[in-house]
């Protein structure tokens, strides 16, 4: 499907290796905005989906995105320009290492749906592999960048495989970032946890609030919690 239609914007994705998926929608809808961010950075923007969701959800004046892949960068720019919030959205065509050479701003919210296939596997499609594999955006680089770029009261949010949670939290702690909210995502209430949504800040004086989110009760029968989370975006929710 080359176009994905949401309630208030649409995503063209024919040039992108990574299409609109549940992970991105979850992160965009779940990310806490209690600190009322003025500036947001989306690292590894892909189609621009998460940045667009946060433009819809927040009053942030500056929403920057970072995308290294040529085709995905072009697509994100088009999706930003065709949205109601084009004046607040900007995409940098760069990798994180290049972006970090001369960081200009601090951000009140940093988000990333990072690539995370760490196994020695390739699909044969270089563009798709780059979008999916940790090598192109190592967790160490991501947490280090967040530690440098996050404002004092800022929030850093990711969605990662559940099996990587402990490792990622340890890496973030080395950068002075600590989890305050964690949601464990399951396909159904009976299935195993597959993803961790984690929100970090610089405050290390309390244990994180941890809860669970199941997506479906049965095929295409979405749980009330998932429906409530995504209803402002999906057309059929």
C-alpha positions in Angstrom: 0.0 0.0 0.0 1.8 3.2 -1.2 -0.4 5.5 0.9 -1.6 5.1 4.4 -4.4 7.4 5.4 -4.8 8.6 9.0 -7.5 10.9 10.4 -5.7 14.1 10.0 -2.8 13.3 7.6 -1.7 10.7 5.1 1.6 8.9 4.7 3.1 8.2 1.2 5.4 5.2 1.7 6.2 3.8 -1.8 9.9 4.9 -1.6 10.4 3.7 2.0 11.9 0.4 3.1 10.1 0.5 6.4 6.4 1.0 5.9 3.9 2.3 8.4 3.7 -0.3 11.2 2.3 -0.8 14.7 5.6 0.0 16.4 5.7 3.5 15.0 2.0 4.2 15.7 2.4 2.9 19.3 5.4 5.1 20.0 3.8 8.2 18.4 0.5 7.7 20.4 2.1 6.6 23.7 4.9 9.1 24.1 4.2 11.2 27.2 3.9 15.0 26.6 3.5 16.1 30.2 6.6 18.3 29.9 4.9 20.3 27.1 7.9 20.1 24.7 8.8 23.1 22.7 11.3 21.2 20.5 11.2 17.5 19.4 13.7 15.4 17.5 12.8 12.1 15.8 16.0 10.0 15.2 15.6 7.8 12.1 12.4 9.3 10.8 11.5 6.9 8.0 8.3 8.1 6.5 8.0 10.8 9.1 5.1 9.1 10.8 6.1 9.6 14.4 7.0 13.2 13.9 3.6 13.8 12.3 1.8 12.1 15.1 3.6 14.3 17.6 2.8 17.4 15.5 -0.9 16.4 15.8 -0.6 15.7 19.6 1.5 18.6 20.8 2.0 22.3 20.4 5.7 21.9 19.8 7.0 24.8 17.7 10.1 22.9 16.4 9.9 19.3 15.2 13.1 18.1 13.6 13.6 14.7 12.1 16.8 12.9 11.1 16.9 10.4 8.2 20.0 9.0 6.5 18.4 7.1 3.6 17.9 9.2 0.4 14.5 7.9 -0.6 13.1 7.9 2.9 14.4 11.4 3.5 12.6 12.6 0.3 9.4 10.8 1.3 9.5 12.3 4.8 9.9 15.8 3.4 6.9 15.3 1.1 4.8 13.9 3.9 5.7 16.9 6.1 4.9 19.4 3.4 1.6 17.8 2.6 0.5 17.8 6.2 -1.3 20.5 8.2 1.8 21.2 10.2 4.4 21.7 7.5 5.7 25.0 9.0 6.7 23.1 12.3 8.4 20.1 10.7 11.9 19.9 9.3 13.9 16.8 8.1 17.7 16.7 8.1 19.3 14.4 5.5 22.1 13.0 7.7 23.2 10.1 9.9 23.3 10.5 13.6 27.1 10.7 13.7 27.1 13.6 11.2 24.3 15.4 13.0 26.2 15.1 16.3 29.3 16.7 14.9 27.8 20.2 15.4 24.7 19.8 17.5 22.9 23.2 17.5 20.0 22.6 19.7 18.8 20.9 22.8 15.4 19.1 22.6 12.6 18.7 25.1 11.6 15.4 23.6 13.7 12.9 21.6 12.0 9.9 20.1 13.3 6.9 18.1 11.9 3.7 16.7 15.4 2.4 16.1 16.4 -0.5 13.8 16.8 -3.6 15.9 17.5 -6.8 14.0 20.8 -7.7 15.6 21.1 -11.2 14.3 23.4 -12.0 11.3 20.6 -12.0 8.8 20.1 -10.0 5.6 17.1 -9.9 3.3 19.2 -9.0 0.2 17.5 -5.6 0.1 20.2 -3.2 1.3 17.8 -0.3 1.9 15.5 -2.5 4.0 18.4 -4.0 5.9 19.7 -0.6 6.7 16.3 0.4 8.1 16.0 -2.8 10.1 19.5 -3.4 11.5 21.1 -2.2 14.7 24.4 -1.6 12.9 23.1 1.5 11.2 22.0 3.0 14.5 23.7 1.2 17.4 21.9 1.6 20.8 25.1 3.0 22.3 25.1 5.8 19.7 21.4 6.5 20.3 21.6 6.7 24.1 24.8 8.8 23.9 23.1 11.3 21.5 20.1 11.5 23.7 22.3 12.2 26.7 23.9 15.1 24.9 20.9 16.6 23.0 18.2 16.3 25.7 17.3 19.4 27.6 17.4 19.4 31.4 13.7 18.6 31.8 13.6 16.6 28.5 12.1 13.2 27.8 13.6 10.4 25.6 11.3 7.7 24.3 11.9 4.5 22.3 10.2 1.3 21.3 12.6 -1.7 21.3 12.3 -5.5 21.5 11.5 -6.6 25.0 14.6 -8.8 25.1 16.8 -5.7 24.6 15.1 -3.7 27.5 17.6 -4.5 30.3 20.6 -3.7 28.0 19.1 -0.5 26.7 18.2 0.8 30.2 21.8 0.1 31.3 23.2 2.0 28.3 20.9 5.0 29.0 22.0 5.0 32.7 25.6 5.5 31.5 24.4 8.7 29.9 22.4 9.9 33.0 19.0 8.9 31.6 16.6 6.8 33.7 13.3 5.2 32.9 10.2 6.7 34.5 7.5 4.9 32.4 7.6 1.5 30.7 4.8 -0.3 28.8 5.2 -3.9 27.9 3.4 -4.7 24.6 1.9 -8.0 23.7 0.0 -9.2 20.6 -2.8 -10.6 22.7 -3.4 -10.9 26.5 -2.2 -14.5 26.4 0.9 -14.0 24.3 4.5 -13.2 25.4 5.7 -9.6 25.7 7.3 -8.6 22.4 8.1 -4.8 22.7 9.0 -2.3 25.4 7.9 1.3 25.2 10.3 3.2 27.5 10.3 6.9 28.5 13.5 8.3 30.1 14.4 11.5 31.8 17.3 12.8 33.9 15.6 12.1 37.3 16.9 9.0 39.2 14.8 9.3 42.4 11.9 6.9 41.7 11.1 3.6 40.2 9.5 3.6 36.8 5.7 3.1 36.4 5.3 -0.2 34.5 2.1 -1.5 32.8 1.1 -3.8 30.0 -0.7 -3.2 26.7 -2.2 -6.0 24.6 -3.1 -5.0 21.0 -5.8 -7.5 20.0 -8.2 -9.9 21.7 -8.6 -11.8 18.4 -7.6 -11.0 14.8 -8.7 -7.3 14.1 -10.6 -7.3 17.4 -8.6 -4.6 19.2 -8.4 -4.2 23.0 -10.1 -1.2 24.6 -6.7 0.1 25.8 -5.2 -0.1 22.3 -8.3 1.5 20.7 -8.2 4.4 23.3 -4.5 5.0 22.6 -4.8 5.1 18.8 -8.3 6.3 18.1 -7.2 9.9 17.3 -5.1 8.5 14.4 -6.6 5.4 12.8 -9.6 6.0 10.5 -11.5 2.9 11.7 -10.9 3.1 15.4 
